[in-house]
Amino acid sequence: MKIAIFGATGTIGSRILKEALRREHEVTMIVRDPSKLAEATPNERLHVKSGDLLMPQSVAEAAAGHEVVISAYGPRFGSEDELLEVARSLVEGVKKAQVHRLIIVGGAGSLEASPGVLLMDTPGFPEEIKPLARAHAKALEIYQASDIDWTYLSPPAVIEPGDRTGMFRIGTTRVILDELDNSRISAEDYAVALLDEIEDAQFIRERFTVAY
């Protein structure tokens, strides 16, 4: 399968890239400045293309010819509203490119902690992360209002580098907790879940979440 990835150099995006290559997909990293990746490990199934997530025409040109586009973009603190610009640009660009699917690495804050209560509205949610959580929630609304085949994968409360086990649970709109009320997953297993969804679609035009 031909997969294009925006944000493939980040913590989560790099794990998605590695997992996609592991499964022998043909992968294109789309970055603003390909020259910065001149020293990347060579792989005959890995390609690098220039593209700007904030420009729909650039997204369309970079995504053309692929079957799936993945956005693992994450804004810097203080630039959270850029998520909304990126969401609009992705929807327009992917549609122009006539790509079949868009997969988004989303946020956890808009998952339900309990019926009617969002995780980002619970007392223990870090105040400094709330602007990012709200921006992710608004971006999700943009995808939901679109007419493309999107899938939005929310991580649990904690996602960090770790082991690839292939063992995790899948949910939809509710945060997944373990027996100790922890909500976590490794970036490696998150990537496994995302590639599983690409290869065997279960959540077209839906959001889902994963955790241990």
WODA-V241333 format. One record per backbone hydrogen bond with DSSP energy under -0.5 kcal/mol. CO is the residue of the C=O (numbers start at 1). NH is the residue of the N-H. E is the energy in kcal/mol with one decimal. If there is no record, write none. Layout:
BEGIN
CO | NH | E
CO | NH | E
END
This chain:
BEGIN
1 | 3 | -0.7
1 | 26 | -2.2
2 | 67 | -2.4
2 | 68 | -1.6
3 | 28 | -2.8
4 | 70 | -3.1
5 | 30 | -2.8
6 | 72 | -3.0
7 | 10 | -1.2
10 | 14 | -2.5
11 | 15 | -0.7
12 | 16 | -2.1
13 | 17 | -2.5
14 | 18 | -2.1
15 | 19 | -2.4
16 | 20 | -2.6
17 | 21 | -2.2
18 | 22 | -2.2
19 | 23 | -1.5
20 | 25 | -2.3
21 | 24 | -1.8
25 | 27 | -0.7
26 | 3 | -2.9
27 | 29 | -0.5
27 | 47 | -2.7
28 | 5 | -2.9
28 | 30 | -0.5
29 | 31 | -0.6
29 | 49 | -2.9
30 | 7 | -0.7
31 | 51 | -1.6
33 | 36 | -1.8
34 | 37 | -2.1
35 | 38 | -1.3
37 | 40 | -2.2
43 | 46 | -1.9
45 | 27 | -2.8
47 | 29 | -3.2
49 | 31 | -2.6
51 | 53 | -0.5
52 | 55 | -1.9
54 | 56 | -0.5
55 | 59 | -2.4
56 | 60 | -2.6
57 | 61 | -2.4
58 | 62 | -2.3
59 | 63 | -2.5
60 | 64 | -1.5
63 | 66 | -1.9
67 | 101 | -1.1
68 | 4 | -2.7
69 | 103 | -3.0
70 | 6 | -3.0
70 | 72 | -0.6
71 | 105 | -2.8
76 | 79 | -2.4
79 | 82 | -1.8
80 | 83 | -2.1
81 | 84 | -1.1
81 | 85 | -1.1
82 | 86 | -2.8
83 | 87 | -2.4
84 | 88 | -2.3
85 | 89 | -2.4
86 | 90 | -2.9
87 | 91 | -2.3
88 | 92 | -2.2
89 | 93 | -3.0
90 | 94 | -3.1
91 | 95 | -1.7
92 | 96 | -2.3
93 | 97 | -2.2
94 | 98 | -0.6
94 | 99 | -1.9
95 | 98 | -0.9
97 | 65 | -0.5
101 | 69 | -2.3
102 | 151 | -1.9
103 | 71 | -2.8
104 | 106 | -0.9
104 | 153 | -2.7
108 | 111 | -2.2
109 | 120 | -2.5
111 | 119 | -3.2
112 | 175 | -2.7
114 | 117 | -2.8
116 | 118 | -0.5
117 | 113 | -3.0
117 | 114 | -1.4
118 | 121 | -1.6
119 | 122 | -1.6
122 | 125 | -1.6
126 | 129 | -1.2
126 | 130 | -0.6
127 | 130 | -0.9
129 | 133 | -2.3
130 | 134 | -2.8
131 | 135 | -2.0
132 | 136 | -2.5
133 | 137 | -2.1
134 | 138 | -2.2
135 | 139 | -2.4
136 | 140 | -2.3
137 | 141 | -1.4
138 | 142 | -1.3
139 | 143 | -1.9
140 | 144 | -2.7
141 | 145 | -1.6
142 | 146 | -0.5
143 | 146 | -1.1
148 | 150 | -1.4
149 | 102 | -2.1
150 | 205 | -2.9
150 | 206 | -0.7
151 | 104 | -3.0
151 | 153 | -0.6
152 | 154 | -0.8
152 | 208 | -2.4
153 | 106 | -2.2
154 | 210 | -1.0
158 | 185 | -1.5
160 | 187 | -1.9
163 | 165 | -0.8
166 | 168 | -0.6
169 | 211 | -1.8
171 | 209 | -2.0
173 | 112 | -3.3
175 | 177 | -0.5
178 | 181 | -2.1
182 | 178 | -2.5
183 | 158 | -1.9
184 | 212 | -2.3
185 | 160 | -1.3
186 | 190 | -2.2
187 | 191 | -1.9
188 | 192 | -1.5
189 | 193 | -2.3
190 | 194 | -2.2
191 | 195 | -2.5
192 | 196 | -2.4
193 | 197 | -1.9
194 | 198 | -1.7
195 | 199 | -2.3
196 | 200 | -2.2
203 | 206 | -1.4
206 | 152 | -1.9
208 | 154 | -2.9
209 | 171 | -2.8
211 | 169 | -3.7
END
